[in-house]
Amino acid sequence: MPAYATNMRFKFPIIALTLEILTIILYAVFVVYDDGKSSHGHHDDNKTEPAHEEDPLALYPMFQDVHVMIFIGFGFLMTFLKRYGFSSVGINLLLAAFGLQWGLLLQNVWHMDDGKIKVGIIHMINADFSTATVLISFGAVLGKTSPVQLLIMTLLEITTFCINEHIVVGILGASDIGASMTIHAFGAYFGLAVARMLYRPALRNGHENDGSVYHSDLFAMIGTVFLWMFWPSFNSAIADKGMPQLMAVTNTYFSLAACALSAYATSSLVEHKGKLDMVHIQNATLAGGVAVGTCANMAIGPFGAMIIGMLAGIISTLGFKFLTPILASNLGIQDTCGVHNLHGMPGILGGLAGIVAAALGKLESTDATKQAAGLACSLGIALVGGAITGFILKLPIWSQPPDQNCFDDSLYWEVPEEEEENEESLAHGDHSKNKTEA
């Protein structure tokens, strides 16, 4: 194999355990349980009663919903590749498990109480959110990276994400409750920048394994349905209790519903003979959840949420049909999962919707200028951070797969043999059939 040392026997365990031990040491020094008496935390400004009288597990159902999205939703959404299902679900679990530990630390560096980070359910929800950025970026480089590269990417991306989130929400004071800007747009453009740096000329004309089969597309649809069902929790989990949280749930609910209709309609419109394309249905039906995120807790009205959702479904589907091939051929951005169409453009749409909503006075705490600055900041930091990360991941020490082994589990996983044998015999059968026809 040319210039690629893909054997991970020492590299991967050493890096994974080193990161975990380092994290444990930092937790031993800085992290304690939240006793409810903290002087900081995302919600404390709005509390009318003493914190310790509230149920510390009140947000646990929301946390579980977000957890399901991160581990089942994102994981299965990426199983559409015919020979890459183990990696899609398996590496997703690995990255999220490391990411949430690292994210919890870095997000709360800014909110320490007497030199300690106090951990409650809200912090765990936010930590899950931080991993979502990595899982979005993972989609852009899916099939072309090694587990070692992806662990390094998780470390660097969550660090960058926490800095950006602090600037956008903490310093600029933008409102982004469902994180259209700070998670979706950020994760997408970070991932696209990494993908651009890791461009593989040999894959310009595609790869035999870069595609789906009937059952792999069905598996991916499991991820879609879980994400679709739980997205209202994702957008409302950290909203202020009462009306803002209710608005976030209902706005997301209606945006997703409208988005699904427009995605189906657009797919039928642009496809051959008006058929539906499973890629569009798996992804574009979710764009409404992304796009309504920034203004989910604002009084935009159910009809406003539906308009945002409908636009998102159309934009996302058109992106899959027309824009992805252009990005690949003209800009050298090989976006495996089409994260630009599900998270990138709908994330920008969400940011723009937030600017409009703020200009119309739908939320007192922010204005259109702050919202615009938040969007620009997220895009800028994502592109620069992604390019630097991609440059680091390009170093030949991270066990990346050679071109011919991309999109194939067997390079990094023990794959059951019977399926391989079946496929081989099928392949031989096909060849012999072709010969007789010839």
C-alpha positions in Angstrom: 0.0 0.0 0.0 1.5 3.3 -1.0 2.3 5.8 1.7 -0.6 4.7 3.9 0.0 2.8 7.1 -3.5 1.7 7.8 -2.7 -0.7 10.7 -4.2 0.9 13.8 -3.1 -1.7 16.4 -1.0 0.7 18.4 -1.9 4.1 17.1 -5.6 4.0 17.8 -5.5 2.4 21.3 -2.7 4.8 22.4 -4.5 7.9 21.1 -7.9 6.8 22.4 -6.7 5.9 25.9 -4.4 8.9 26.2 -7.4 11.2 25.4 -9.5 9.4 27.9 -6.9 9.4 30.7 -6.2 13.1 30.1 -10.0 13.8 30.3 -10.3 11.8 33.6 -7.5 13.8 35.2 -9.2 17.1 34.2 -12.5 15.9 35.6 -10.8 14.8 38.8 -9.5 18.4 39.2 -12.4 20.5 38.0 -15.8 18.6 37.9 -18.3 18.1 40.7 -22.0 17.4 40.9 -24.3 20.4 40.7 -25.8 20.9 44.2 -28.3 23.4 42.9 -26.6 26.3 44.7 -24.4 27.4 41.8 -24.1 31.0 41.0 -23.8 30.3 37.3 -25.5 28.2 34.6 -27.5 28.8 31.5 -30.8 29.2 33.1 -30.0 30.8 36.4 -30.7 34.4 35.2 -34.4 33.4 34.7 -35.1 31.5 37.9 -37.6 33.0 40.2 -37.4 30.4 42.9 -34.2 29.0 44.6 -32.5 26.6 42.3 -32.2 23.7 44.8 -36.0 23.5 45.2 -36.4 22.5 41.5 -36.3 18.9 40.5 -32.7 18.3 39.2 -34.1 15.6 36.9 -36.8 17.8 35.4 -35.0 18.0 32.1 -34.1 14.3 32.0 -36.8 13.4 29.4 -35.4 16.2 27.1 -31.9 14.9 27.6 -32.9 11.4 26.6 -34.6 12.6 23.4 -31.4 14.5 22.5 -29.3 11.4 23.4 -31.4 9.3 21.1 -30.9 11.8 18.2 -27.1 11.8 18.7 -26.6 8.0 19.0 -29.4 6.5 17.0 -30.5 9.3 14.7 -27.1 10.5 13.5 -25.7 7.0 13.6 -28.3 5.3 11.4 -28.8 8.3 9.1 -25.3 7.6 7.8 -25.7 3.8 7.2 -26.8 4.4 3.6 -23.4 3.3 2.2 -23.6 -0.3 1.2 -20.3 -1.5 2.8 -19.9 1.1 5.5 -22.6 0.5 8.1 -20.4 -0.7 10.9 -18.4 2.5 10.7 -21.4 4.8 10.4 -23.1 3.6 13.6 -19.9 2.4 15.3 -17.6 5.4 14.8 -20.6 7.7 15.5 -20.8 6.1 19.0 -17.0 6.4 19.5 -16.9 10.1 18.5 -20.0 11.1 20.5 -18.7 9.2 23.6 -15.4 11.1 23.5 -17.0 14.4 22.3 -19.5 14.7 25.1 -16.8 14.4 27.8 -14.6 16.9 26.1 -17.4 19.3 25.2 -18.8 19.4 28.8 -15.4 20.5 30.0 -14.7 23.2 27.5 -18.3 24.6 27.3 -18.2 25.2 31.1 -14.7 26.7 31.4 -16.5 30.1 31.0 -19.0 29.3 33.8 -16.9 27.9 36.6 -18.1 28.3 40.2 -15.2 28.6 42.8 -12.9 27.0 40.3 -15.2 24.0 39.7 -17.5 22.9 36.9 -20.9 21.8 38.4 -22.6 19.2 36.3 -26.3 18.8 36.0 -28.7 17.5 33.3 -28.5 20.9 31.4 -24.8 20.5 31.1 -25.2 17.0 29.7 -27.6 18.3 27.1 -25.2 21.0 26.1 -22.4 18.5 25.9 -24.5 16.3 23.6 -25.1 19.4 21.4 -21.4 20.0 21.1 -20.9 16.4 19.8 -23.6 17.1 17.1 -21.2 19.4 15.4 -18.6 16.6 15.0 -21.2 14.1 13.8 -22.4 16.6 11.1 -18.8 17.1 10.0 -18.2 13.3 10.1 -20.9 13.1 7.4 -18.9 15.3 5.0 -15.8 13.0 5.2 -17.6 9.7 5.8 -15.8 6.8 4.2 -12.6 8.6 3.5 -11.1 8.9 7.0 -9.7 6.6 9.7 -11.0 6.3 13.3 -7.7 7.9 14.4 -8.2 10.9 12.1 -11.7 11.3 13.4 -10.7 11.3 17.1 -8.3 14.0 16.3 -11.0 15.9 14.4 -13.3 15.5 17.4 -10.7 17.0 19.8 -10.0 20.0 17.5 -13.6 20.6 16.3 -15.2 20.7 19.8 -12.5 23.0 21.0 -13.2 25.4 18.1 -17.0 25.0 18.5 -16.8 25.9 22.2 -14.8 29.1 21.4 -17.3 30.0 18.7 -20.4 29.3 20.8 -18.9 31.5 23.6 -18.3 34.3 21.2 -21.7 34.1 19.5 -23.9 33.6 22.5 -21.8 34.8 25.4 -20.1 37.8 23.9 -22.1 39.0 20.9 -25.4 38.1 22.7 -27.0 36.5 19.7 -30.0 34.2 20.3 -29.6 30.7 18.8 -31.8 28.4 20.9 -31.9 25.5 18.4 -28.4 26.2 17.2 -29.0 26.7 13.5 -25.9 28.8 13.4 -23.6 27.5 16.1 -24.2 23.7 15.5 -25.7 23.1 12.1 -24.1 25.8 9.9 -20.8 25.5 11.9 -20.7 21.7 11.7 -21.4 21.7 8.0 -18.9 24.3 6.9 -16.2 23.0 9.3 -16.8 19.5 7.7 -16.8 20.9 4.2 -13.5 22.7 4.9 -12.0 19.5 6.2 -13.3 17.6 3.2 -11.7 20.2 0.9 -8.3 19.8 2.5 -8.6 16.0 2.3 -9.6 16.1 -1.4 -8.9 12.8 -3.2 -8.4 13.3 -7.0 -8.8 9.6 -7.5 -12.4 9.7 -6.3 -13.3 12.4 -8.7 -15.3 10.0 -10.9 -16.8 8.2 -7.9 -16.0 4.9 -6.2 -17.8 1.5 -6.5 -18.6 1.4 -2.8 -19.8 5.0 -2.6 -23.5 4.1 -3.0 -26.4 2.4 -1.4 -28.3 -0.9 -1.7 -32.0 -1.5 -0.9 -31.5 -2.5 2.8 -28.8 0.1 3.5 -31.2 2.9 2.5 -33.9 1.4 4.7 -31.5 1.4 7.6 -30.7 5.1 7.0 -34.4 5.8 7.1 -34.5 4.6 10.7 -32.1 7.4 11.6 -34.3 9.9 9.7 -37.5 9.0 11.5 -35.8 9.1 15.0 -34.3 12.5 14.2 -37.6 13.8 12.8 -39.6 12.6 15.9 -37.2 14.0 18.5 -36.2 17.3 16.8 -38.7 19.4 18.8 -36.8 18.3 22.0 -33.4 19.3 20.4 -34.6 22.8 19.6 -36.4 23.4 22.9 -34.3 21.5 25.5 -32.4 24.5 26.8 -35.2 27.1 26.2 -36.5 29.0 29.1 -39.4 27.2 30.8 -43.0 28.1 30.0 -44.0 29.9 26.8 -40.5 30.1 25.2 -40.1 26.3 25.5 -43.6 25.6 24.3 -43.1 27.9 21.3 -39.8 26.1 20.5 -41.6 22.7 20.6 -44.6 23.8 18.5 -42.6 25.8 16.0 -40.3 22.9 15.3 -43.2 20.5 15.1 -44.9 22.6 12.4 -41.7 23.4 10.6 -40.8 19.7 10.2 -44.3 18.8 9.0 -44.3 21.5 6.3 -40.7 20.6 5.4 -41.6 17.0 4.8 -44.3 17.9 2.3 -42.2 20.3 0.4 -39.2 17.9 0.3 -41.4 15.1 -1.1 -43.0 17.5 -3.6 -39.6 18.9 -4.8 -38.1 15.4 -5.0 -40.9 14.2 -7.3 -40.6 17.4 -9.3 -36.9 17.1 -10.1 -36.5 13.3 -10.4 -37.0 11.2 -13.5 -40.6 10.4 -14.2 -41.7 12.1 -11.0 -40.4 9.3 -8.8 -39.2 10.0 -5.2 -35.4 9.8 -4.4 -34.6 8.1 -1.1 -31.6 10.4 -0.5 -33.9 13.4 -0.6 -36.4 11.8 1.7 -33.7 10.7 4.2 -32.2 14.2 4.5 -34.3 17.0 3.2 -37.3 16.1 5.3 -35.2 17.1 8.4 -34.1 20.5 7.1 -37.1 22.2 8.7 -35.8 21.2 12.1 -32.4 22.8 11.3 -33.8 26.0 9.7 -36.3 26.9 12.5 -33.7 26.4 15.2 -32.5 30.0 15.7 -35.9 31.5 16.1 -37.6 28.4 17.5 -38.4 30.2 20.8 -39.5 33.4 19.2 -43.2 34.3 18.5 -43.0 33.7 14.8 -46.4 32.0 14.8 -47.1 28.4 13.6 -47.5 29.8 10.0 -44.1 31.4 10.2 -42.6 28.1 11.3 -44.3 26.4 8.4 -43.0 28.9 5.9 -39.4 28.4 7.2 -39.9 24.6 7.0 -41.3 24.6 3.5 -38.4 26.8 2.2 -35.9 24.5 4.0 -37.3 21.4 2.3 -37.2 22.9 -1.1 -33.7 24.4 -0.7 -32.3 21.1 0.7 -33.8 18.9 -2.0 -32.5 21.2 -4.8 -29.1 21.2 -3.1 -28.9 17.4 -3.2 -30.1 17.3 -6.9 -28.0 20.2 -8.4 -25.5 21.6 -5.9 -23.6 18.6 -4.5 -22.3 17.5 -8.0 -21.2 21.1 -8.7 -19.3 21.3 -5.3 -17.6 18.0 -6.1 -16.6 18.7 -9.7 -15.8 22.5 -9.5 -14.6 23.1 -5.9 -13.2 19.7 -5.1 -15.5 19.3 -2.1 -16.5 15.6 -1.9 -19.4 15.8 0.6 -20.4 12.1 1.2 -23.6 12.7 3.1 -24.6 16.0 1.6 -24.3 17.8 4.9 -24.2 21.1 3.0 -27.8 20.5 2.0 -29.2 19.3 5.3 -27.1 21.4 7.8 -25.2 24.1 5.8 -27.8 25.9 3.7 -30.8 25.3 6.1 -28.4 26.5 8.9 -27.8 29.7 7.0 -31.6 30.0 6.3 -32.1 29.6 10.1 -29.6 32.4 10.8 -31.3 34.7 8.2 -34.7 33.8 9.7 -33.3 34.8 13.1 -32.1 38.2 11.7 -35.6 38.8 10.3 -37.4 37.7 13.5 -35.1 39.9 15.6 -35.7 42.9 13.2 -39.5 42.4 13.6 -39.0 42.5 17.4 -39.9 38.9 18.1 -37.4 38.5 20.9 -36.5 41.3 23.3 -33.0 40.1 24.3 -31.4 40.5 20.8 -31.5 42.6 17.6 -30.8 42.0 13.9 -27.2 43.2 14.1 -26.3 40.7 16.9 -27.9 37.9 14.9 -26.1 38.8 11.7 -22.8 39.0 13.6 -23.5 35.6 15.2 -24.1 34.0 11.7 -21.0 35.6 10.2 -18.8 34.6 13.2 -20.0 30.9 13.0 -19.3 30.6 9.3 -15.9 32.3 9.5 -14.6 30.3 12.5 -16.0 27.1 11.0 -14.2 27.6 7.6 -10.9 28.6 9.2 -11.0 26.0 11.9 -12.0 23.3 9.4 -9.2 24.2 7.0 -6.6 24.1 9.8 -8.0 20.8 11.1 -8.0 19.3 7.6 -4.4 20.3 7.1 -3.5 18.5 10.4 -5.5 15.4 9.4 -3.7 15.3 6.0 -0.5 14.3 7.8 0.3 10.7 6.7 0.5 9.5 10.3 -3.2 9.0 11.1 -3.8 5.7 9.3 -6.1 7.1 6.6 -7.5 4.7 4.1 -6.0 4.4 0.6 -8.3 5.5 -2.3 -9.3 1.9 -3.2 -10.3 1.1 0.4 -12.5 4.1 0.9 -16.2 3.4 1.9 -15.3 -0.1 3.1 -15.6 -1.4 6.7 -13.2 -4.2 6.2 -10.2 -2.0 6.5 -10.9 -1.1 10.1 -13.4 -3.7 11.3 -13.7 -7.5 11.6 -16.4 -8.1 9.0 -18.4 -11.4 9.1 -17.1 -13.6 6.2 -20.3 -15.1 4.9 -21.5 -11.8 3.5 -18.2 -11.3 1.7 -18.3 -14.8 0.3 -21.9 -14.3 -0.9 -21.0 -11.1 -2.6 -18.0 -12.7 -4.2 -20.0 -15.6 -5.5 -22.6 -13.2 -6.8 -20.0 -11.2 -8.5 -18.6 -14.3 -10.2 -22.1 -15.3 -11.1 -22.7 -11.9 -12.7 -19.4 -12.1 -14.7 -20.2 -15.5 -16.0 -23.7 -14.3 -17.0 -22.2 -11.4 -18.8 -19.8 -13.7 -20.7 -22.6 -15.9 -21.9 -24.6 -12.9 -23.1 -21.5 -11.6 -24.8 
